[in-house]
Amino acid sequence: MHDDFGKNGCIERRSEPRKMIDKYFRVELSKDGLTHFYNFKLRDISSKGMCILVKEGSDVLKSLKVGDILDMKYYTEEHSSQPQQFKTKIKYITKDHQERFKGHCLVGLSIIE
């Protein structure tokens, strides 16, 4: 866990350093049993850190479980730079109850290597 002072002077107690969400904007994942690669925009809308939004009932959501460790590719906004691959753990999967993302789940990500 990282204890850093955020912009508002409060201590940030996130499991991921804020720098990851600032550096990368998109993640690509695949898993055995899925026929496609899936791309998601990285988001910082959860108090639990970095996450992606996944549509409820989708094949990809059905295949993900909390605790899964996947090789994911992280992309920067620079189209010329190569994606970085990191082992990433699924921290949580929660239904989003905000009207803004109705019909989606928040899937928390934690880079472990």
Biopython code that builds the backbone (N, CA, C, O; Angstrom):
import numpy as np
from Bio.PDB.StructureBuilder import StructureBuilder

atoms = [
    (1, "MET", "N", (0.848, -1.164, 0.000)),
    (1, "MET", "CA", (0.000, 0.000, 0.000)),
    (1, "MET", "C", (0.893, 1.226, 0.000)),
    (1, "MET", "O", (1.959, 1.234, 0.616)),
    (2, "HIS", "N", (0.450, 2.255, -0.693)),
    (2, "HIS", "CA", (1.228, 3.472, -0.807)),
    (2, "HIS", "C", (0.515, 4.584, -0.055)),
    (2, "HIS", "O", (-0.675, 4.815, -0.272)),
    (3, "ASP", "N", (1.227, 5.274, 0.827)),
    (3, "ASP", "CA", (0.671, 6.416, 1.535)),
    (3, "ASP", "C", (1.303, 7.669, 0.954)),
    (3, "ASP", "O", (2.419, 8.032, 1.325)),
    (4, "ASP", "N", (0.604, 8.325, 0.053)),
    (4, "ASP", "CA", (1.077, 9.548, -0.570)),
    (4, "ASP", "C", (0.041, 10.630, -0.328)),
    (4, "ASP", "O", (-1.152, 10.350, -0.215)),
    (5, "PHE", "N", (0.509, 11.865, -0.250)),
    (5, "PHE", "CA", (-0.425, 12.958, -0.101)),
    (5, "PHE", "C", (-0.987, 13.314, -1.462)),
    (5, "PHE", "O", (-0.234, 13.580, -2.399)),
    (6, "GLY", "N", (-2.304, 13.322, -1.576)),
    (6, "GLY", "CA", (-2.980, 13.661, -2.818)),
    (6, "GLY", "C", (-3.044, 15.160, -3.008)),
    (6, "GLY", "O", (-2.518, 15.922, -2.196)),
    (7, "LYS", "N", (-3.695, 15.587, -4.091)),
    (7, "LYS", "CA", (-3.801, 17.003, -4.433)),
    (7, "LYS", "C", (-4.530, 17.806, -3.364)),
    (7, "LYS", "O", (-4.224, 18.981, -3.162)),
    (8, "ASN", "N", (-5.484, 17.194, -2.679)),
    (8, "ASN", "CA", (-6.264, 17.912, -1.679)),
    (8, "ASN", "C", (-5.645, 17.838, -0.287)),
    (8, "ASN", "O", (-6.261, 18.276, 0.684)),
    (9, "GLY", "N", (-4.433, 17.291, -0.176)),
    (9, "GLY", "CA", (-3.749, 17.213, 1.109)),
    (9, "GLY", "C", (-4.088, 15.979, 1.916)),
    (9, "GLY", "O", (-3.500, 15.755, 2.975)),
    (10, "CYS", "N", (-5.028, 15.170, 1.437)),
    (10, "CYS", "CA", (-5.397, 13.936, 2.132)),
    (10, "CYS", "C", (-4.412, 12.834, 1.762)),
    (10, "CYS", "O", (-3.816, 12.852, 0.686)),
    (11, "ILE", "N", (-4.255, 11.896, 2.652)),
    (11, "ILE", "CA", (-3.368, 10.772, 2.380)),
    (11, "ILE", "C", (-4.065, 9.809, 1.433)),
    (11, "ILE", "O", (-5.200, 9.397, 1.676)),
    (12, "GLU", "N", (-3.374, 9.451, 0.341)),
    (12, "GLU", "CA", (-3.868, 8.451, -0.597)),
    (12, "GLU", "C", (-3.461, 7.086, -0.068)),
    (12, "GLU", "O", (-2.278, 6.852, 0.179)),
    (13, "ARG", "N", (-4.402, 6.193, 0.108)),
    (13, "ARG", "CA", (-4.104, 4.849, 0.600)),
    (13, "ARG", "C", (-4.545, 3.835, -0.453)),
    (13, "ARG", "O", (-5.450, 3.034, -0.222)),
    (14, "ARG", "N", (-3.909, 3.884, -1.576)),
    (14, "ARG", "CA", (-4.259, 2.997, -2.675)),
    (14, "ARG", "C", (-3.262, 1.857, -2.760)),
    (14, "ARG", "O", (-2.104, 2.001, -2.368)),
    (15, "SER", "N", (-3.718, 0.725, -3.273)),
    (15, "SER", "CA", (-2.809, -0.405, -3.446)),
    (15, "SER", "C", (-1.939, -0.223, -4.687)),
    (15, "SER", "O", (-0.897, -0.869, -4.805)),
    (16, "GLU", "N", (-2.341, 0.633, -5.601)),
    (16, "GLU", "CA", (-1.565, 0.940, -6.798)),
    (16, "GLU", "C", (-1.095, 2.382, -6.720)),
    (16, "GLU", "O", (-1.865, 3.257, -6.324)),
    (17, "PRO", "N", (0.147, 2.647, -7.089)),
    (17, "PRO", "CA", (0.566, 4.034, -7.139)),
    (17, "PRO", "C", (-0.236, 4.783, -8.190)),
    (17, "PRO", "O", (-0.569, 4.219, -9.232)),
    (18, "ARG", "N", (-0.546, 6.023, -7.935)),
    (18, "ARG", "CA", (-1.325, 6.852, -8.848)),
    (18, "ARG", "C", (-0.648, 6.939, -10.217)),
    (18, "ARG", "O", (-1.329, 7.129, -11.225)),
    (19, "LYS", "N", (0.661, 6.805, -10.272)),
    (19, "LYS", "CA", (1.405, 6.967, -11.521)),
    (19, "LYS", "C", (0.924, 6.024, -12.617)),
    (19, "LYS", "O", (0.957, 6.406, -13.787)),
    (20, "MET", "N", (0.486, 4.828, -12.301)),
    (20, "MET", "CA", (0.068, 3.864, -13.322)),
    (20, "MET", "C", (-1.121, 4.384, -14.114)),
    (20, "MET", "O", (-1.141, 4.265, -15.339)),
    (21, "ILE", "N", (-2.095, 4.951, -13.452)),
    (21, "ILE", "CA", (-3.275, 5.450, -14.143)),
    (21, "ILE", "C", (-2.932, 6.692, -14.953)),
    (21, "ILE", "O", (-3.573, 6.966, -15.967)),
    (22, "ASP", "N", (-1.925, 7.445, -14.516)),
    (22, "ASP", "CA", (-1.493, 8.614, -15.268)),
    (22, "ASP", "C", (-0.686, 8.220, -16.500)),
    (22, "ASP", "O", (-0.720, 8.925, -17.508)),
    (23, "LYS", "N", (0.027, 7.124, -16.435)),
    (23, "LYS", "CA", (0.908, 6.710, -17.529)),
    (23, "LYS", "C", (0.162, 5.956, -18.632)),
    (23, "LYS", "O", (0.441, 6.156, -19.814)),
    (24, "TYR", "N", (-0.765, 5.106, -18.261)),
    (24, "TYR", "CA", (-1.460, 4.258, -19.229)),
    (24, "TYR", "C", (-2.924, 4.656, -19.312)),
    (24, "TYR", "O", (-3.522, 5.078, -18.322)),
    (25, "PHE", "N", (-3.501, 4.515, -20.515)),
    (25, "PHE", "CA", (-4.902, 4.894, -20.660)),
    (25, "PHE", "C", (-5.785, 3.743, -21.116)),
    (25, "PHE", "O", (-7.010, 3.835, -21.042)),
    (26, "ARG", "N", (-5.175, 2.659, -21.587)),
    (26, "ARG", "CA", (-5.963, 1.556, -22.125)),
    (26, "ARG", "C", (-5.278, 0.243, -21.782)),
    (26, "ARG", "O", (-4.054, 0.175, -21.671)),
    (27, "VAL", "N", (-6.094, -0.809, -21.612)),
    (27, "VAL", "CA", (-5.563, -2.138, -21.302)),
    (27, "VAL", "C", (-6.214, -3.156, -22.234)),
    (27, "VAL", "O", (-7.388, -3.041, -22.586)),
    (28, "GLU", "N", (-5.429, -4.150, -22.622)),
    (28, "GLU", "CA", (-5.924, -5.233, -23.471)),
    (28, "GLU", "C", (-5.808, -6.534, -22.692)),
    (28, "GLU", "O", (-4.781, -6.815, -22.075)),
    (29, "LEU", "N", (-6.882, -7.328, -22.729)),
    (29, "LEU", "CA", (-6.828, -8.609, -22.030)),
    (29, "LEU", "C", (-7.402, -9.713, -22.892)),
    (29, "LEU", "O", (-8.239, -9.489, -23.767)),
    (30, "SER", "N", (-6.931, -10.886, -22.619)),
    (30, "SER", "CA", (-7.442, -12.103, -23.231)),
    (30, "SER", "C", (-7.336, -13.192, -22.175)),
    (30, "SER", "O", (-6.545, -13.092, -21.238)),
    (31, "LYS", "N", (-8.125, -14.206, -22.336)),
    (31, "LYS", "CA", (-8.130, -15.295, -21.363)),
    (31, "LYS", "C", (-8.544, -16.564, -22.083)),
    (31, "LYS", "O", (-9.324, -16.519, -23.034)),
    (32, "ASP", "N", (-8.024, -17.691, -21.632)),
    (32, "ASP", "CA", (-8.447, -18.967, -22.215)),
    (32, "ASP", "C", (-9.967, -19.050, -22.165)),
    (32, "ASP", "O", (-10.586, -18.718, -21.154)),
    (33, "GLY", "N", (-10.553, -19.492, -23.255)),
    (33, "GLY", "CA", (-12.002, -19.605, -23.329)),
    (33, "GLY", "C", (-12.652, -18.422, -24.028)),
    (33, "GLY", "O", (-13.811, -18.503, -24.435)),
    (34, "LEU", "N", (-11.916, -17.318, -24.172)),
    (34, "LEU", "CA", (-12.435, -16.158, -24.896)),
    (34, "LEU", "C", (-11.897, -16.197, -26.321)),
    (34, "LEU", "O", (-10.743, -16.562, -26.546)),
    (35, "THR", "N", (-12.730, -15.825, -27.270)),
    (35, "THR", "CA", (-12.320, -15.891, -28.673)),
    (35, "THR", "C", (-11.693, -14.597, -29.170)),
    (35, "THR", "O", (-11.180, -14.558, -30.288)),
    (36, "HIS", "N", (-11.722, -13.539, -28.369)),
    (36, "HIS", "CA", (-11.225, -12.230, -28.799)),
    (36, "HIS", "C", (-10.278, -11.644, -27.765)),
    (36, "HIS", "O", (-10.200, -12.100, -26.624)),
    (37, "PHE", "N", (-9.561, -10.616, -28.205)),
    (37, "PHE", "CA", (-8.851, -9.741, -27.285)),
    (37, "PHE", "C", (-9.817, -8.619, -26.958)),
    (37, "PHE", "O", (-10.563, -8.174, -27.830)),
    (38, "TYR", "N", (-9.818, -8.158, -25.728)),
    (38, "TYR", "CA", (-10.719, -7.091, -25.299)),
    (38, "TYR", "C", (-9.900, -5.891, -24.864)),
    (38, "TYR", "O", (-8.910, -6.026, -24.146)),
    (39, "ASN", "N", (-10.328, -4.711, -25.309)),
    (39, "ASN", "CA", (-9.666, -3.460, -24.953)),
    (39, "ASN", "C", (-10.594, -2.628, -24.090)),
    (39, "ASN", "O", (-11.782, -2.498, -24.385)),
    (40, "PHE", "N", (-10.045, -2.063, -23.019)),
    (40, "PHE", "CA", (-10.826, -1.247, -22.101)),
    (40, "PHE", "C", (-10.054, 0.012, -21.744)),
    (40, "PHE", "O", (-8.828, -0.002, -21.638)),
    (41, "LYS", "N", (-10.782, 1.084, -21.562)),
    (41, "LYS", "CA", (-10.180, 2.316, -21.069)),
    (41, "LYS", "C", (-9.950, 2.156, -19.567)),
    (41, "LYS", "O", (-10.843, 1.729, -18.835)),
    (42, "LEU", "N", (-8.750, 2.500, -19.121)),
    (42, "LEU", "CA", (-8.466, 2.485, -17.680)),
    (42, "LEU", "C", (-9.167, 3.661, -17.033)),
    (42, "LEU", "O", (-9.197, 4.757, -17.593)),
    (43, "ARG", "N", (-9.722, 3.444, -15.875)),
    (43, "ARG", "CA", (-10.467, 4.488, -15.174)),
    (43, "ARG", "C", (-10.009, 4.590, -13.733)),
    (43, "ARG", "O", (-9.496, 3.641, -13.141)),
    (44, "ASP", "N", (-10.213, 5.768, -13.199)),
    (44, "ASP", "CA", (-9.890, 6.042, -11.799)),
    (44, "ASP", "C", (-11.147, 6.600, -11.135)),
    (44, "ASP", "O", (-11.118, 7.672, -10.530)),
    (45, "ILE", "N", (-12.248, 5.862, -11.255)),
    (45, "ILE", "CA", (-13.521, 6.334, -10.719)),
    (45, "ILE", "C", (-13.869, 5.676, -9.400)),
    (45, "ILE", "O", (-14.827, 6.067, -8.733)),
    (46, "SER", "N", (-13.102, 4.692, -9.032)),
    (46, "SER", "CA", (-13.369, 3.957, -7.805)),
    (46, "SER", "C", (-12.399, 4.393, -6.720)),
    (46, "SER", "O", (-11.238, 4.690, -7.003)),
    (47, "SER", "N", (-12.865, 4.430, -5.490)),
    (47, "SER", "CA", (-11.975, 4.757, -4.374)),
    (47, "SER", "C", (-10.971, 3.636, -4.136)),
    (47, "SER", "O", (-10.012, 3.805, -3.382)),
    (48, "LYS", "N", (-11.190, 2.500, -4.774)),
    (48, "LYS", "CA", (-10.307, 1.343, -4.604)),
    (48, "LYS", "C", (-9.165, 1.323, -5.611)),
    (48, "LYS", "O", (-8.391, 0.366, -5.630)),
    (49, "GLY", "N", (-9.037, 2.348, -6.448)),
    (49, "GLY", "CA", (-7.931, 2.420, -7.397)),
    (49, "GLY", "C", (-8.350, 2.188, -8.833)),
    (49, "GLY", "O", (-9.506, 2.398, -9.199)),
    (50, "MET", "N", (-7.409, 1.759, -9.634)),
    (50, "MET", "CA", (-7.559, 1.602, -11.071)),
    (50, "MET", "C", (-8.568, 0.499, -11.396)),
    (50, "MET", "O", (-8.568, -0.563, -10.773)),
    (51, "CYS", "N", (-9.441, 0.775, -12.398)),
    (51, "CYS", "CA", (-10.438, -0.222, -12.783)),
    (51, "CYS", "C", (-10.809, -0.063, -14.251)),
    (51, "CYS", "O", (-10.406, 0.892, -14.914)),
    (52, "ILE", "N", (-11.581, -1.018, -14.738)),
    (52, "ILE", "CA", (-12.176, -0.947, -16.067)),
    (52, "ILE", "C", (-13.677, -1.157, -15.911)),
    (52, "ILE", "O", (-14.130, -1.739, -14.925)),
    (53, "LEU", "N", (-14.443, -0.682, -16.887)),
    (53, "LEU", "CA", (-15.887, -0.911, -16.919)),
    (53, "LEU", "C", (-16.169, -2.036, -17.898)),
    (53, "LEU", "O", (-15.712, -2.002, -19.040)),
    (54, "VAL", "N", (-16.919, -3.030, -17.453)),
    (54, "VAL", "CA", (-17.243, -4.174, -18.298)),
    (54, "VAL", "C", (-18.755, -4.356, -18.280)),
    (54, "VAL", "O", (-19.383, -4.335, -17.221)),
    (55, "LYS", "N", (-19.327, -4.535, -19.462)),
    (55, "LYS", "CA", (-20.779, -4.668, -19.584)),
    (55, "LYS", "C", (-21.272, -5.924, -18.870)),
    (55, "LYS", "O", (-20.709, -7.009, -19.017)),
    (56, "GLU", "N", (-22.342, -5.743, -18.091)),
    (56, "GLU", "CA", (-22.963, -6.880, -17.405)),
    (56, "GLU", "C", (-23.419, -7.912, -18.429)),
    (56, "GLU", "O", (-23.927, -7.556, -19.492)),
    (57, "GLY", "N", (-23.239, -9.174, -18.110)),
    (57, "GLY", "CA", (-23.694, -10.246, -18.980)),
    (57, "GLY", "C", (-22.775, -10.554, -20.149)),
    (57, "GLY", "O", (-23.039, -11.489, -20.906)),
    (58, "SER", "N", (-21.701, -9.789, -20.314)),
    (58, "SER", "CA", (-20.787, -10.019, -21.440)),
    (58, "SER", "C", (-19.960, -11.284, -21.207)),
    (58, "SER", "O", (-19.768, -11.719, -20.071)),
    (59, "ASP", "N", (-19.480, -11.859, -22.299)),
    (59, "ASP", "CA", (-18.647, -13.064, -22.200)),
    (59, "ASP", "C", (-17.398, -12.807, -21.375)),
    (59, "ASP", "O", (-16.987, -13.651, -20.578)),
    (60, "VAL", "N", (-16.795, -11.642, -21.565)),
    (60, "VAL", "CA", (-15.562, -11.347, -20.833)),
    (60, "VAL", "C", (-15.842, -11.246, -19.338)),
    (60, "VAL", "O", (-15.050, -11.739, -18.535)),
    (61, "LEU", "N", (-16.946, -10.621, -18.947)),
    (61, "LEU", "CA", (-17.260, -10.513, -17.522)),
    (61, "LEU", "C", (-17.538, -11.893, -16.925)),
    (61, "LEU", "O", (-17.111, -12.194, -15.810)),
    (62, "LYS", "N", (-18.248, -12.716, -17.669)),
    (62, "LYS", "CA", (-18.548, -14.068, -17.184)),
    (62, "LYS", "C", (-17.284, -14.890, -16.965)),
    (62, "LYS", "O", (-17.269, -15.793, -16.129)),
    (63, "SER", "N", (-16.225, -14.585, -17.711)),
    (63, "SER", "CA", (-14.988, -15.373, -17.611)),
    (63, "SER", "C", (-14.055, -14.881, -16.510)),
    (63, "SER", "O", (-13.138, -15.602, -16.116)),
    (64, "LEU", "N", (-14.272, -13.663, -16.006)),
    (64, "LEU", "CA", (-13.379, -13.095, -14.988)),
    (64, "LEU", "C", (-13.835, -13.467, -13.587)),
    (64, "LEU", "O", (-15.030, -13.492, -13.291)),
    (65, "LYS", "N", (-12.874, -13.753, -12.740)),
    (65, "LYS", "CA", (-13.135, -14.059, -11.330)),
    (65, "LYS", "C", (-12.175, -13.257, -10.471)),
    (65, "LYS", "O", (-11.028, -13.030, -10.857)),
    (66, "VAL", "N", (-12.642, -12.828, -9.310)),
    (66, "VAL", "CA", (-11.769, -12.142, -8.363)),
    (66, "VAL", "C", (-10.615, -13.078, -8.012)),
    (66, "VAL", "O", (-10.823, -14.254, -7.713)),
    (67, "GLY", "N", (-9.410, -12.544, -8.054)),
    (67, "GLY", "CA", (-8.220, -13.340, -7.775)),
    (67, "GLY", "C", (-7.518, -13.849, -9.020)),
    (67, "GLY", "O", (-6.367, -14.279, -8.948)),
    (68, "ASP", "N", (-8.205, -13.806, -10.185)),
    (68, "ASP", "CA", (-7.550, -14.203, -11.437)),
    (68, "ASP", "C", (-6.304, -13.362, -11.656)),
    (68, "ASP", "O", (-6.287, -12.171, -11.345)),
    (69, "ILE", "N", (-5.269, -13.980, -12.187)),
    (69, "ILE", "CA", (-4.058, -13.258, -12.570)),
    (69, "ILE", "C", (-3.885, -13.445, -14.073)),
    (69, "ILE", "O", (-3.767, -14.566, -14.566)),
    (70, "LEU", "N", (-3.874, -12.324, -14.788)),
    (70, "LEU", "CA", (-3.817, -12.342, -16.245)),
    (70, "LEU", "C", (-2.633, -11.526, -16.737)),
    (70, "LEU", "O", (-2.206, -10.578, -16.079)),
    (71, "ASP", "N", (-2.104, -11.900, -17.900)),
    (71, "ASP", "CA", (-1.122, -11.064, -18.580)),
    (71, "ASP", "C", (-1.909, -10.033, -19.377)),
    (71, "ASP", "O", (-2.647, -10.384, -20.297)),
    (72, "MET", "N", (-1.751, -8.769, -19.027)),
    (72, "MET", "CA", (-2.469, -7.702, -19.715)),
    (72, "MET", "C", (-1.478, -6.743, -20.347)),
    (72, "MET", "O", (-0.398, -6.495, -19.810)),
    (73, "LYS", "N", (-1.864, -6.209, -21.496)),
    (73, "LYS", "CA", (-1.046, -5.208, -22.169)),
    (73, "LYS", "C", (-1.594, -3.828, -21.834)),
    (73, "LYS", "O", (-2.793, -3.574, -21.954)),
    (74, "TYR", "N", (-0.700, -2.944, -21.411)),
    (74, "TYR", "CA", (-1.057, -1.576, -21.054)),
    (74, "TYR", "C", (-0.526, -0.628, -22.120)),
    (74, "TYR", "O", (0.648, -0.683, -22.487)),
    (75, "TYR", "N", (-1.404, 0.241, -22.611)),
    (75, "TYR", "CA", (-1.063, 1.160, -23.694)),
    (75, "TYR", "C", (-1.044, 2.602, -23.188)),
    (75, "TYR", "O", (-1.879, 3.010, -22.381)),
    (76, "THR", "N", (-0.067, 3.357, -23.688)),
    (76, "THR", "CA", (-0.026, 4.794, -23.407)),
    (76, "THR", "C", (-0.811, 5.506, -24.503)),
    (76, "THR", "O", (-1.259, 4.877, -25.462)),
    (77, "GLU", "N", (-0.976, 6.813, -24.361)),
    (77, "GLU", "CA", (-1.654, 7.592, -25.395)),
    (77, "GLU", "C", (-0.773, 7.792, -26.617)),
    (77, "GLU", "O", (-1.266, 8.166, -27.681)),
    (78, "GLU", "N", (0.514, 7.549, -26.480)),
    (78, "GLU", "CA", (1.454, 7.681, -27.590)),
    (78, "GLU", "C", (1.295, 6.463, -28.498)),
    (78, "GLU", "O", (1.635, 5.346, -28.108)),
    (79, "HIS", "N", (0.789, 6.676, -29.683)),
    (79, "HIS", "CA", (0.565, 5.548, -30.594)),
    (79, "HIS", "C", (1.869, 4.904, -31.051)),
    (79, "HIS", "O", (1.882, 3.741, -31.453)),
    (80, "SER", "N", (2.957, 5.651, -30.989)),
    (80, "SER", "CA", (4.239, 5.120, -31.457)),
    (80, "SER", "C", (4.920, 4.218, -30.422)),
    (80, "SER", "O", (5.816, 3.449, -30.771)),
    (81, "SER", "N", (4.508, 4.304, -29.167)),
    (81, "SER", "CA", (5.182, 3.492, -28.148)),
    (81, "SER", "C", (4.555, 2.100, -28.056)),
    (81, "SER", "O", (3.358, 1.922, -28.280)),
    (82, "GLN", "N", (5.385, 1.134, -27.725)),
    (82, "GLN", "CA", (4.951, -0.252, -27.598)),
    (82, "GLN", "C", (4.200, -0.447, -26.277)),
    (82, "GLN", "O", (4.535, 0.181, -25.273)),
    (83, "PRO", "N", (3.189, -1.314, -26.279)),
    (83, "PRO", "CA", (2.493, -1.595, -25.016)),
    (83, "PRO", "C", (3.415, -2.332, -24.049)),
    (83, "PRO", "O", (4.339, -3.033, -24.462)),
    (84, "GLN", "N", (3.149, -2.163, -22.772)),
    (84, "GLN", "CA", (3.890, -2.862, -21.722)),
    (84, "GLN", "C", (3.005, -3.986, -21.191)),
    (84, "GLN", "O", (1.811, -3.784, -20.967)),
    (85, "GLN", "N", (3.576, -5.149, -20.992)),
    (85, "GLN", "CA", (2.807, -6.280, -20.477)),
    (85, "GLN", "C", (3.110, -6.468, -18.998)),
    (85, "GLN", "O", (4.270, -6.501, -18.588)),
    (86, "PHE", "N", (2.040, -6.590, -18.197)),
    (86, "PHE", "CA", (2.168, -6.785, -16.754)),
    (86, "PHE", "C", (1.231, -7.898, -16.306)),
    (86, "PHE", "O", (0.128, -8.040, -16.833)),
    (87, "LYS", "N", (1.671, -8.680, -15.339)),
    (87, "LYS", "CA", (0.762, -9.614, -14.669)),
    (87, "LYS", "C", (-0.161, -8.760, -13.804)),
    (87, "LYS", "O", (0.294, -7.928, -13.019)),
    (88, "THR", "N", (-1.452, -8.980, -13.961)),
    (88, "THR", "CA", (-2.450, -8.141, -13.308)),
    (88, "THR", "C", (-3.468, -9.013, -12.595)),
    (88, "THR", "O", (-3.978, -9.983, -13.155)),
    (89, "LYS", "N", (-3.754, -8.656, -11.358)),
    (89, "LYS", "CA", (-4.724, -9.402, -10.548)),
    (89, "LYS", "C", (-6.074, -8.690, -10.571)),
    (89, "LYS", "O", (-6.144, -7.464, -10.484)),
    (90, "ILE", "N", (-7.145, -9.479, -10.691)),
    (90, "ILE", "CA", (-8.503, -8.942, -10.577)),
    (90, "ILE", "C", (-8.784, -8.796, -9.083)),
    (90, "ILE", "O", (-8.871, -9.792, -8.365)),
    (91, "LYS", "N", (-8.927, -7.547, -8.615)),
    (91, "LYS", "CA", (-9.114, -7.276, -7.183)),
    (91, "LYS", "C", (-10.569, -7.381, -6.757)),
    (91, "LYS", "O", (-10.867, -7.907, -5.685)),
    (92, "TYR", "N", (-11.461, -6.892, -7.576)),
    (92, "TYR", "CA", (-12.888, -6.911, -7.231)),
    (92, "TYR", "C", (-13.705, -6.800, -8.507)),
    (92, "TYR", "O", (-13.223, -6.318, -9.532)),
    (93, "ILE", "N", (-14.940, -7.250, -8.428)),
    (93, "ILE", "CA", (-15.917, -7.069, -9.499)),
    (93, "ILE", "C", (-17.196, -6.634, -8.807)),
    (93, "ILE", "O", (-17.813, -7.413, -8.080)),
    (94, "THR", "N", (-17.592, -5.395, -9.033)),
    (94, "THR", "CA", (-18.792, -4.883, -8.380)),
    (94, "THR", "C", (-19.706, -4.216, -9.394)),
    (94, "THR", "O", (-19.247, -3.564, -10.331)),
    (95, "LYS", "N", (-20.987, -4.388, -9.195)),
    (95, "LYS", "CA", (-21.967, -3.733, -10.045)),
    (95, "LYS", "C", (-21.921, -2.242, -9.758)),
    (95, "LYS", "O", (-21.860, -1.820, -8.604)),
    (96, "ASP", "N", (-21.951, -1.449, -10.824)),
    (96, "ASP", "CA", (-21.932, 0.001, -10.657)),
    (96, "ASP", "C", (-23.366, 0.489, -10.496)),
    (96, "ASP", "O", (-24.208, 0.279, -11.369)),
    (97, "HIS", "N", (-23.629, 1.140, -9.376)),
    (97, "HIS", "CA", (-24.991, 1.586, -9.091)),
    (97, "HIS", "C", (-25.227, 3.036, -9.484)),
    (97, "HIS", "O", (-26.319, 3.560, -9.266)),
    (98, "GLN", "N", (-24.231, 3.690, -10.055)),
    (98, "GLN", "CA", (-24.405, 5.063, -10.510)),
    (98, "GLN", "C", (-25.130, 5.039, -11.852)),
    (98, "GLN", "O", (-24.893, 4.152, -12.672)),
    (99, "GLU", "N", (-25.993, 5.994, -12.073)),
    (99, "GLU", "CA", (-26.706, 6.094, -13.351)),
    (99, "GLU", "C", (-25.735, 6.238, -14.512)),
    (99, "GLU", "O", (-26.016, 5.801, -15.627)),
    (100, "ARG", "N", (-24.607, 6.846, -14.245)),
    (100, "ARG", "CA", (-23.637, 7.142, -15.296)),
    (100, "ARG", "C", (-23.163, 5.877, -16.019)),
    (100, "ARG", "O", (-22.970, 5.905, -17.234)),
    (101, "PHE", "N", (-22.977, 4.791, -15.308)),
    (101, "PHE", "CA", (-22.462, 3.559, -15.903)),
    (101, "PHE", "C", (-23.426, 2.395, -15.699)),
    (101, "PHE", "O", (-23.000, 1.260, -15.483)),
    (102, "LYS", "N", (-24.701, 2.674, -15.766)),
    (102, "LYS", "CA", (-25.723, 1.655, -15.558)),
    (102, "LYS", "C", (-25.526, 0.500, -16.545)),
    (102, "LYS", "O", (-25.251, 0.715, -17.725)),
    (103, "GLY", "N", (-25.673, -0.724, -16.041)),
    (103, "GLY", "CA", (-25.516, -1.900, -16.884)),
    (103, "GLY", "C", (-24.079, -2.376, -17.016)),
    (103, "GLY", "O", (-23.769, -3.239, -17.837)),
    (104, "HIS", "N", (-23.200, -1.798, -16.191)),
    (104, "HIS", "CA", (-21.784, -2.175, -16.227)),
    (104, "HIS", "C", (-21.297, -2.546, -14.835)),
    (104, "HIS", "O", (-21.904, -2.179, -13.829)),
    (105, "CYS", "N", (-20.200, -3.274, -14.796)),
    (105, "CYS", "CA", (-19.527, -3.606, -13.542)),
    (105, "CYS", "C", (-18.151, -2.960, -13.533)),
    (105, "CYS", "O", (-17.508, -2.810, -14.571)),
    (106, "LEU", "N", (-17.715, -2.581, -12.339)),
    (106, "LEU", "CA", (-16.357, -2.094, -12.152)),
    (106, "LEU", "C", (-15.483, -3.305, -11.849)),
    (106, "LEU", "O", (-15.788, -4.094, -10.955)),
    (107, "VAL", "N", (-14.406, -3.443, -12.592)),
    (107, "VAL", "CA", (-13.459, -4.538, -12.386)),
    (107, "VAL", "C", (-12.139, -3.912, -11.960)),
    (107, "VAL", "O", (-11.468, -3.249, -12.751)),
    (108, "GLY", "N", (-11.777, -4.129, -10.705)),
    (108, "GLY", "CA", (-10.555, -3.551, -10.152)),
    (108, "GLY", "C", (-9.329, -4.325, -10.575)),
    (108, "GLY", "O", (-9.330, -5.556, -10.599)),
    (109, "LEU", "N", (-8.268, -3.581, -10.914)),
    (109, "LEU", "CA", (-7.022, -4.178, -11.380)),
    (109, "LEU", "C", (-5.874, -3.805, -10.462)),
    (109, "LEU", "O", (-5.805, -2.682, -9.961)),
    (110, "SER", "N", (-4.984, -4.742, -10.248)),
    (110, "SER", "CA", (-3.784, -4.494, -9.456)),
    (110, "SER", "C", (-2.596, -5.144, -10.159)),
    (110, "SER", "O", (-2.551, -6.364, -10.318)),
    (111, "ILE", "N", (-1.637, -4.321, -10.577)),
    (111, "ILE", "CA", (-0.448, -4.849, -11.241)),
    (111, "ILE", "C", (0.431, -5.508, -10.188)),
    (111, "ILE", "O", (0.780, -4.896, -9.179)),
    (112, "ILE", "N", (0.783, -6.771, -10.441)),
    (112, "ILE", "CA", (1.606, -7.482, -9.459)),
    (112, "ILE", "C", (3.032, -7.704, -9.945)),
    (112, "ILE", "O", (3.901, -8.005, -9.127)),
    (113, "GLU", "N", (3.312, -7.571, -11.232)),
    (113, "GLU", "CA", (4.677, -7.637, -11.777)),
    (113, "GLU", "C", (4.738, -6.819, -13.031)),
    (113, "GLU", "O", (5.793, -6.731, -13.659)),
]
sb = StructureBuilder()
sb.init_structure("model")
sb.init_model(0)
sb.init_chain("A")
sb.init_seg("    ")
for serial, (resi, resn, name, xyz) in enumerate(atoms, 1):
    if name == "N":
        sb.init_residue(resn, " ", resi, " ")
    sb.init_atom(name, np.array(xyz, "f"), 0.0, 1.0, " ", f" {name:<3s}", serial, name[0])
structure = sb.get_structure()
